[in-house]
Amino acid sequence: MIGTSEIDQIDPFLLLDVFQTENPDDYIAGFPPHPHRGFETVTYMFAGKMRHKDNAGNEGVIEAGGVQWMTAGRGIVHSEMPEQEDGLMWGTQLWVNLPAAEKMTDAAYQEFVADQLPKETRSENIDVAVIAGRTTQGTAGAVTGRPTNPLYLDVRIKRAQTFTEDVPESYNAFILVTEGSITVASTEIEAGNMAILGDGDAVEVSGMSENSRFQLIAGQVIGEPVARGGPFVMNTQDEVKQALADYQSGNF
């Protein structure tokens, strides 16, 4: 949904991929070992199980409600393989850019199961899982220390309820609706669609279905040149070429 001809990027977000299928032929092959440099990947699961393994010695299984936040930094090789042979596989992967000063940092890895994510109950009709950032009500997310200071919330809301959250004016932000439908700025957004938020320092969301769910994602704008080369995202094409050379020579 991001990283397409229609939406190239929403600085600092480079890519948003939504995968949702009950057909094992669509996911059983998984994603065998492949490299990354210069950005972070965030995998959030709604259903199914995915095993992560990388050449830094990290390994774990992400299940429903869990998140994996991987910083590729100067280079990492990892795989993402399904831990199931049938049933629904559903989740999102987000690519978050790193500023030039952080692109060659050490690779890092944070993973949290659903029970480890801080929860916020604003009423009996609004529940929030806080993956990253700090909410208006002061709940700090599980993922910390990221250069773009992201806000990443998974919100459940019932019909006719209103959710309000502060978002710094200097941030870019978007909403991905995963269940039901919501209204933002007098516009109804149904499941499977996203809304890019405009100027302002807060967002107000109203539930339109009996049960709706959405992700609110925001981050500081980096404002630097972006050079892409497949799994490498740097500031210049020469840096992308160097990343490929380093990977091919075994220097990740």
Contacts in CASP RR format, 6 or more apart in sequence:
PFRMAT RR
TARGET T0000
AUTHOR 0000-0000-0000
METHOD contacts of the structure
MODEL  1
MIGTSEIDQIDPFLLLDVFQTENPDDYIAGFPPHPHRGFETVTYMFAGKM
RHKDNAGNEGVIEAGGVQWMTAGRGIVHSEMPEQEDGLMWGTQLWVNLPA
AEKMTDAAYQEFVADQLPKETRSENIDVAVIAGRTTQGTAGAVTGRPTNP
LYLDVRIKRAQTFTEDVPESYNAFILVTEGSITVASTEIEAGNMAILGDG
DAVEVSGMSENSRFQLIAGQVIGEPVARGGPFVMNTQDEVKQALADYQSG
NF
1 7 0 8 1.000
1 16 0 8 1.000
1 17 0 8 1.000
1 18 0 8 1.000
1 176 0 8 1.000
1 194 0 8 1.000
2 8 0 8 1.000
2 9 0 8 1.000
2 10 0 8 1.000
2 13 0 8 1.000
2 14 0 8 1.000
2 15 0 8 1.000
2 16 0 8 1.000
2 174 0 8 1.000
3 9 0 8 1.000
3 14 0 8 1.000
3 15 0 8 1.000
3 16 0 8 1.000
7 196 0 8 1.000
9 15 0 8 1.000
9 97 0 8 1.000
9 226 0 8 1.000
10 172 0 8 1.000
10 174 0 8 1.000
10 196 0 8 1.000
11 97 0 8 1.000
11 172 0 8 1.000
11 221 0 8 1.000
11 222 0 8 1.000
11 223 0 8 1.000
11 226 0 8 1.000
12 96 0 8 1.000
12 97 0 8 1.000
12 148 0 8 1.000
12 150 0 8 1.000
12 172 0 8 1.000
12 219 0 8 1.000
12 220 0 8 1.000
12 221 0 8 1.000
12 222 0 8 1.000
13 94 0 8 1.000
13 95 0 8 1.000
13 96 0 8 1.000
13 97 0 8 1.000
13 172 0 8 1.000
13 174 0 8 1.000
13 217 0 8 1.000
13 219 0 8 1.000
14 39 0 8 1.000
14 95 0 8 1.000
14 96 0 8 1.000
14 97 0 8 1.000
14 226 0 8 1.000
14 228 0 8 1.000
14 233 0 8 1.000
15 93 0 8 1.000
15 94 0 8 1.000
15 95 0 8 1.000
16 92 0 8 1.000
16 93 0 8 1.000
16 94 0 8 1.000
16 95 0 8 1.000
16 176 0 8 1.000
16 194 0 8 1.000
17 92 0 8 1.000
17 93 0 8 1.000
17 94 0 8 1.000
18 91 0 8 1.000
18 92 0 8 1.000
18 176 0 8 1.000
18 192 0 8 1.000
19 26 0 8 1.000
19 27 0 8 1.000
19 89 0 8 1.000
19 90 0 8 1.000
19 91 0 8 1.000
19 92 0 8 1.000
19 93 0 8 1.000
20 46 0 8 1.000
20 88 0 8 1.000
20 89 0 8 1.000
20 90 0 8 1.000
20 91 0 8 1.000
21 27 0 8 1.000
21 88 0 8 1.000
21 89 0 8 1.000
21 90 0 8 1.000
22 86 0 8 1.000
22 87 0 8 1.000
22 88 0 8 1.000
22 89 0 8 1.000
24 82 0 8 1.000
24 84 0 8 1.000
24 85 0 8 1.000
24 86 0 8 1.000
24 87 0 8 1.000
26 89 0 8 1.000
27 82 0 8 1.000
27 89 0 8 1.000
28 82 0 8 1.000
28 85 0 8 1.000
30 79 0 8 1.000
30 80 0 8 1.000
30 81 0 8 1.000
30 82 0 8 1.000
31 79 0 8 1.000
31 80 0 8 1.000
31 81 0 8 1.000
32 79 0 8 1.000
32 81 0 8 1.000
33 55 0 8 1.000
33 77 0 8 1.000
33 78 0 8 1.000
33 79 0 8 1.000
34 77 0 8 1.000
34 78 0 8 1.000
34 79 0 8 1.000
34 231 0 8 1.000
35 75 0 8 1.000
35 76 0 8 1.000
35 77 0 8 1.000
35 231 0 8 1.000
35 232 0 8 1.000
35 247 0 8 1.000
35 252 0 8 1.000
36 70 0 8 1.000
36 72 0 8 1.000
36 73 0 8 1.000
36 75 0 8 1.000
36 76 0 8 1.000
36 78 0 8 1.000
36 231 0 8 1.000
36 232 0 8 1.000
37 72 0 8 1.000
37 73 0 8 1.000
37 74 0 8 1.000
37 75 0 8 1.000
37 76 0 8 1.000
37 103 0 8 1.000
37 231 0 8 1.000
37 232 0 8 1.000
37 233 0 8 1.000
37 234 0 8 1.000
37 243 0 8 1.000
37 246 0 8 1.000
37 247 0 8 1.000
37 252 0 8 1.000
38 72 0 8 1.000
38 73 0 8 1.000
38 74 0 8 1.000
38 75 0 8 1.000
38 97 0 8 1.000
38 98 0 8 1.000
38 103 0 8 1.000
38 104 0 8 1.000
38 232 0 8 1.000
38 233 0 8 1.000
38 234 0 8 1.000
38 243 0 8 1.000
39 72 0 8 1.000
39 73 0 8 1.000
39 95 0 8 1.000
39 96 0 8 1.000
39 97 0 8 1.000
39 98 0 8 1.000
39 103 0 8 1.000
39 233 0 8 1.000
40 69 0 8 1.000
40 70 0 8 1.000
40 71 0 8 1.000
40 72 0 8 1.000
40 73 0 8 1.000
40 95 0 8 1.000
40 96 0 8 1.000
40 97 0 8 1.000
40 98 0 8 1.000
40 146 0 8 1.000
41 68 0 8 1.000
41 69 0 8 1.000
41 70 0 8 1.000
41 72 0 8 1.000
41 93 0 8 1.000
41 94 0 8 1.000
41 95 0 8 1.000
41 96 0 8 1.000
42 67 0 8 1.000
42 68 0 8 1.000
42 69 0 8 1.000
42 70 0 8 1.000
42 92 0 8 1.000
42 93 0 8 1.000
42 94 0 8 1.000
42 95 0 8 1.000
42 96 0 8 1.000
42 131 0 8 1.000
42 152 0 8 1.000
43 50 0 8 1.000
43 52 0 8 1.000
43 62 0 8 1.000
43 67 0 8 1.000
43 68 0 8 1.000
43 70 0 8 1.000
43 80 0 8 1.000
43 91 0 8 1.000
43 92 0 8 1.000
43 93 0 8 1.000
44 65 0 8 1.000
44 66 0 8 1.000
44 67 0 8 1.000
44 91 0 8 1.000
44 92 0 8 1.000
44 93 0 8 1.000
44 94 0 8 1.000
44 131 0 8 1.000
44 154 0 8 1.000
44 215 0 8 1.000
45 62 0 8 1.000
45 63 0 8 1.000
45 64 0 8 1.000
45 65 0 8 1.000
45 66 0 8 1.000
45 67 0 8 1.000
45 90 0 8 1.000
45 91 0 8 1.000
46 64 0 8 1.000
46 65 0 8 1.000
46 90 0 8 1.000
46 91 0 8 1.000
46 92 0 8 1.000
46 178 0 8 1.000
47 64 0 8 1.000
47 87 0 8 1.000
47 88 0 8 1.000
47 89 0 8 1.000
47 90 0 8 1.000
47 91 0 8 1.000
48 63 0 8 1.000
48 64 0 8 1.000
48 82 0 8 1.000
48 83 0 8 1.000
48 84 0 8 1.000
48 87 0 8 1.000
48 88 0 8 1.000
48 89 0 8 1.000
48 90 0 8 1.000
49 61 0 8 1.000
49 62 0 8 1.000
49 63 0 8 1.000
49 82 0 8 1.000
49 83 0 8 1.000
49 84 0 8 1.000
50 61 0 8 1.000
50 62 0 8 1.000
50 80 0 8 1.000
50 81 0 8 1.000
50 82 0 8 1.000
50 83 0 8 1.000
50 89 0 8 1.000
51 59 0 8 1.000
51 60 0 8 1.000
51 61 0 8 1.000
51 62 0 8 1.000
51 79 0 8 1.000
51 80 0 8 1.000
51 81 0 8 1.000
51 82 0 8 1.000
51 83 0 8 1.000
52 58 0 8 1.000
52 59 0 8 1.000
52 60 0 8 1.000
52 61 0 8 1.000
52 62 0 8 1.000
52 68 0 8 1.000
52 70 0 8 1.000
52 78 0 8 1.000
52 79 0 8 1.000
52 80 0 8 1.000
52 111 0 8 1.000
53 59 0 8 1.000
53 60 0 8 1.000
53 78 0 8 1.000
53 79 0 8 1.000
53 81 0 8 1.000
54 70 0 8 1.000
54 76 0 8 1.000
54 77 0 8 1.000
54 78 0 8 1.000
54 79 0 8 1.000
54 107 0 8 1.000
54 109 0 8 1.000
55 76 0 8 1.000
55 77 0 8 1.000
55 78 0 8 1.000
55 252 0 8 1.000
56 76 0 8 1.000
56 107 0 8 1.000
56 109 0 8 1.000
58 70 0 8 1.000
58 78 0 8 1.000
58 109 0 8 1.000
58 111 0 8 1.000
60 68 0 8 1.000
60 111 0 8 1.000
61 83 0 8 1.000
62 68 0 8 1.000
62 111 0 8 1.000
63 113 0 8 1.000
63 114 0 8 1.000
64 114 0 8 1.000
65 113 0 8 1.000
65 114 0 8 1.000
65 117 0 8 1.000
65 129 0 8 1.000
65 154 0 8 1.000
66 111 0 8 1.000
66 112 0 8 1.000
66 113 0 8 1.000
66 114 0 8 1.000
66 117 0 8 1.000
67 111 0 8 1.000
67 112 0 8 1.000
67 117 0 8 1.000
67 131 0 8 1.000
67 142 0 8 1.000
67 143 0 8 1.000
68 109 0 8 1.000
68 110 0 8 1.000
68 111 0 8 1.000
69 109 0 8 1.000
69 110 0 8 1.000
69 111 0 8 1.000
69 131 0 8 1.000
69 132 0 8 1.000
69 143 0 8 1.000
69 146 0 8 1.000
70 76 0 8 1.000
70 78 0 8 1.000
70 107 0 8 1.000
70 108 0 8 1.000
70 109 0 8 1.000
70 110 0 8 1.000
71 98 0 8 1.000
71 105 0 8 1.000
71 107 0 8 1.000
71 108 0 8 1.000
71 109 0 8 1.000
71 146 0 8 1.000
72 107 0 8 1.000
73 98 0 8 1.000
73 102 0 8 1.000
73 103 0 8 1.000
73 104 0 8 1.000
73 105 0 8 1.000
73 106 0 8 1.000
73 107 0 8 1.000
73 108 0 8 1.000
74 103 0 8 1.000
74 104 0 8 1.000
74 105 0 8 1.000
74 106 0 8 1.000
74 107 0 8 1.000
74 252 0 8 1.000
75 107 0 8 1.000
75 243 0 8 1.000
75 246 0 8 1.000
75 247 0 8 1.000
75 252 0 8 1.000
76 107 0 8 1.000
76 252 0 8 1.000
77 247 0 8 1.000
77 252 0 8 1.000
82 89 0 8 1.000
92 176 0 8 1.000
92 215 0 8 1.000
94 217 0 8 1.000
95 233 0 8 1.000
96 146 0 8 1.000
96 148 0 8 1.000
96 150 0 8 1.000
97 148 0 8 1.000
97 222 0 8 1.000
97 226 0 8 1.000
97 233 0 8 1.000
98 105 0 8 1.000
98 147 0 8 1.000
98 148 0 8 1.000
99 147 0 8 1.000
99 148 0 8 1.000
99 222 0 8 1.000
99 224 0 8 1.000
100 224 0 8 1.000
100 235 0 8 1.000
102 147 0 8 1.000
103 234 0 8 1.000
103 235 0 8 1.000
103 239 0 8 1.000
110 142 0 8 1.000
110 143 0 8 1.000
112 131 0 8 1.000
112 142 0 8 1.000
112 143 0 8 1.000
114 129 0 8 1.000
116 142 0 8 1.000
117 129 0 8 1.000
117 130 0 8 1.000
117 131 0 8 1.000
117 141 0 8 1.000
117 142 0 8 1.000
118 129 0 8 1.000
118 130 0 8 1.000
118 139 0 8 1.000
118 140 0 8 1.000
118 141 0 8 1.000
118 142 0 8 1.000
119 127 0 8 1.000
119 128 0 8 1.000
119 129 0 8 1.000
119 130 0 8 1.000
119 139 0 8 1.000
120 127 0 8 1.000
120 128 0 8 1.000
120 130 0 8 1.000
120 135 0 8 1.000
120 137 0 8 1.000
120 139 0 8 1.000
121 127 0 8 1.000
121 128 0 8 1.000
122 128 0 8 1.000
122 137 0 8 1.000
122 163 0 8 1.000
123 161 0 8 1.000
125 157 0 8 1.000
125 158 0 8 1.000
125 161 0 8 1.000
126 155 0 8 1.000
126 156 0 8 1.000
126 157 0 8 1.000
126 158 0 8 1.000
126 161 0 8 1.000
126 163 0 8 1.000
127 155 0 8 1.000
127 156 0 8 1.000
128 135 0 8 1.000
128 139 0 8 1.000
128 153 0 8 1.000
128 154 0 8 1.000
128 155 0 8 1.000
128 156 0 8 1.000
128 163 0 8 1.000
129 153 0 8 1.000
129 154 0 8 1.000
129 155 0 8 1.000
130 139 0 8 1.000
130 140 0 8 1.000
130 141 0 8 1.000
130 142 0 8 1.000
130 152 0 8 1.000
130 153 0 8 1.000
131 141 0 8 1.000
131 142 0 8 1.000
131 143 0 8 1.000
131 152 0 8 1.000
131 153 0 8 1.000
131 154 0 8 1.000
132 141 0 8 1.000
132 142 0 8 1.000
132 143 0 8 1.000
132 144 0 8 1.000
132 146 0 8 1.000
132 150 0 8 1.000
132 151 0 8 1.000
132 152 0 8 1.000
133 140 0 8 1.000
133 141 0 8 1.000
133 143 0 8 1.000
133 144 0 8 1.000
133 149 0 8 1.000
133 150 0 8 1.000
133 151 0 8 1.000
133 152 0 8 1.000
134 140 0 8 1.000
134 141 0 8 1.000
134 151 0 8 1.000
135 151 0 8 1.000
135 153 0 8 1.000
135 165 0 8 1.000
136 164 0 8 1.000
136 165 0 8 1.000
136 166 0 8 1.000
143 150 0 8 1.000
143 152 0 8 1.000
148 219 0 8 1.000
148 220 0 8 1.000
148 222 0 8 1.000
149 219 0 8 1.000
149 220 0 8 1.000
150 217 0 8 1.000
150 218 0 8 1.000
150 219 0 8 1.000
150 220 0 8 1.000
151 165 0 8 1.000
151 167 0 8 1.000
151 171 0 8 1.000
151 173 0 8 1.000
151 216 0 8 1.000
151 217 0 8 1.000
151 218 0 8 1.000
151 219 0 8 1.000
152 215 0 8 1.000
152 216 0 8 1.000
152 217 0 8 1.000
153 165 0 8 1.000
153 215 0 8 1.000
153 216 0 8 1.000
153 217 0 8 1.000
154 213 0 8 1.000
154 214 0 8 1.000
154 215 0 8 1.000
155 163 0 8 1.000
155 205 0 8 1.000
155 213 0 8 1.000
155 214 0 8 1.000
155 215 0 8 1.000
155 216 0 8 1.000
156 211 0 8 1.000
156 212 0 8 1.000
156 213 0 8 1.000
157 163 0 8 1.000
157 182 0 8 1.000
157 205 0 8 1.000
157 206 0 8 1.000
157 207 0 8 1.000
157 212 0 8 1.000
157 213 0 8 1.000
157 214 0 8 1.000
158 207 0 8 1.000
158 210 0 8 1.000
158 211 0 8 1.000
158 212 0 8 1.000
159 207 0 8 1.000
159 208 0 8 1.000
159 209 0 8 1.000
159 210 0 8 1.000
159 211 0 8 1.000
159 212 0 8 1.000
160 206 0 8 1.000
160 207 0 8 1.000
161 206 0 8 1.000
161 207 0 8 1.000
162 204 0 8 1.000
162 205 0 8 1.000
162 206 0 8 1.000
162 207 0 8 1.000
163 204 0 8 1.000
163 205 0 8 1.000
163 206 0 8 1.000
163 207 0 8 1.000
164 202 0 8 1.000
164 203 0 8 1.000
164 204 0 8 1.000
164 205 0 8 1.000
165 202 0 8 1.000
165 203 0 8 1.000
165 216 0 8 1.000
166 201 0 8 1.000
166 202 0 8 1.000
167 173 0 8 1.000
167 197 0 8 1.000
167 200 0 8 1.000
167 201 0 8 1.000
167 202 0 8 1.000
167 203 0 8 1.000
167 216 0 8 1.000
167 218 0 8 1.000
168 201 0 8 1.000
168 218 0 8 1.000
168 220 0 8 1.000
169 199 0 8 1.000
169 200 0 8 1.000
169 201 0 8 1.000
170 220 0 8 1.000
170 221 0 8 1.000
171 218 0 8 1.000
171 219 0 8 1.000
171 220 0 8 1.000
171 221 0 8 1.000
172 196 0 8 1.000
172 197 0 8 1.000
172 218 0 8 1.000
172 219 0 8 1.000
172 221 0 8 1.000
173 196 0 8 1.000
173 197 0 8 1.000
173 198 0 8 1.000
173 203 0 8 1.000
173 216 0 8 1.000
173 217 0 8 1.000
173 218 0 8 1.000
173 219 0 8 1.000
174 194 0 8 1.000
174 195 0 8 1.000
174 196 0 8 1.000
174 197 0 8 1.000
174 217 0 8 1.000
174 218 0 8 1.000
175 182 0 8 1.000
175 184 0 8 1.000
175 189 0 8 1.000
175 194 0 8 1.000
175 195 0 8 1.000
175 197 0 8 1.000
175 203 0 8 1.000
175 205 0 8 1.000
175 214 0 8 1.000
175 215 0 8 1.000
175 216 0 8 1.000
175 217 0 8 1.000
176 192 0 8 1.000
176 193 0 8 1.000
176 194 0 8 1.000
176 214 0 8 1.000
176 215 0 8 1.000
176 217 0 8 1.000
177 189 0 8 1.000
177 190 0 8 1.000
177 191 0 8 1.000
177 192 0 8 1.000
177 193 0 8 1.000
177 194 0 8 1.000
177 195 0 8 1.000
177 212 0 8 1.000
177 213 0 8 1.000
177 214 0 8 1.000
178 191 0 8 1.000
178 192 0 8 1.000
178 213 0 8 1.000
178 214 0 8 1.000
178 215 0 8 1.000
179 191 0 8 1.000
179 209 0 8 1.000
179 211 0 8 1.000
179 212 0 8 1.000
179 213 0 8 1.000
179 214 0 8 1.000
180 190 0 8 1.000
180 191 0 8 1.000
180 208 0 8 1.000
180 209 0 8 1.000
180 211 0 8 1.000
180 212 0 8 1.000
180 213 0 8 1.000
181 188 0 8 1.000
181 189 0 8 1.000
181 190 0 8 1.000
181 191 0 8 1.000
181 207 0 8 1.000
181 208 0 8 1.000
181 209 0 8 1.000
181 212 0 8 1.000
182 188 0 8 1.000
182 189 0 8 1.000
182 205 0 8 1.000
182 206 0 8 1.000
182 207 0 8 1.000
182 208 0 8 1.000
182 209 0 8 1.000
182 212 0 8 1.000
182 214 0 8 1.000
183 189 0 8 1.000
183 205 0 8 1.000
183 206 0 8 1.000
183 207 0 8 1.000
183 208 0 8 1.000
184 195 0 8 1.000
184 197 0 8 1.000
184 203 0 8 1.000
184 204 0 8 1.000
184 205 0 8 1.000
184 206 0 8 1.000
187 195 0 8 1.000
188 208 0 8 1.000
189 195 0 8 1.000
191 212 0 8 1.000
197 203 0 8 1.000
197 218 0 8 1.000
203 216 0 8 1.000
205 214 0 8 1.000
205 216 0 8 1.000
224 235 0 8 1.000
225 235 0 8 1.000
225 236 0 8 1.000
226 233 0 8 1.000
226 235 0 8 1.000
227 233 0 8 1.000
227 234 0 8 1.000
227 235 0 8 1.000
227 236 0 8 1.000
227 237 0 8 1.000
227 239 0 8 1.000
227 240 0 8 1.000
228 240 0 8 1.000
229 240 0 8 1.000
229 243 0 8 1.000
229 244 0 8 1.000
232 240 0 8 1.000
232 243 0 8 1.000
232 244 0 8 1.000
233 240 0 8 1.000
234 240 0 8 1.000
234 243 0 8 1.000
246 252 0 8 1.000
END
